[in-house]
Amino acid sequence: MILAGILLKLGGYGLLRVFSLLQIMGMKFNFIWISISLIGGVLVSLICLRQMDLKALIAYSSVAHMGIVLSGLLTMTYWGLSGSYTLMLAHGLCSSGLFCLANISYE
């Protein structure tokens, strides 16, 4: 529960902290990284469709959500940043609860 709720979101927070460095670089390479993160999110979501293990399904969905957070951050717009904040907060709360419920159902 700690990994899904806190550790992945710390990576997103680290990206927010170095956001000023990304603004200096400009939008030169952002479209490449946005497309890679969206393709990765779609591919991981397709892997989620084949999962039989509930905990693995939740973990893969966490990775897919972080790809969407990364693409939102790299848009460098107000809506992208606020959407990334919201998704990180909501997913941090929900994934911890989902892992707790999955653990209860396994016992």
Secondary structure, 3 states (H helix, E strand, C coil): CHHHHHHHHHHHHHHHHCHHHHHHHCCCCHHHHHHHHHHHHHHHHHHHHCCCCHHHHHHHHHHHHHHHHHHHHHCCCHHHHHHHHHHHHHHHHHHHHHHHHHHHHHC
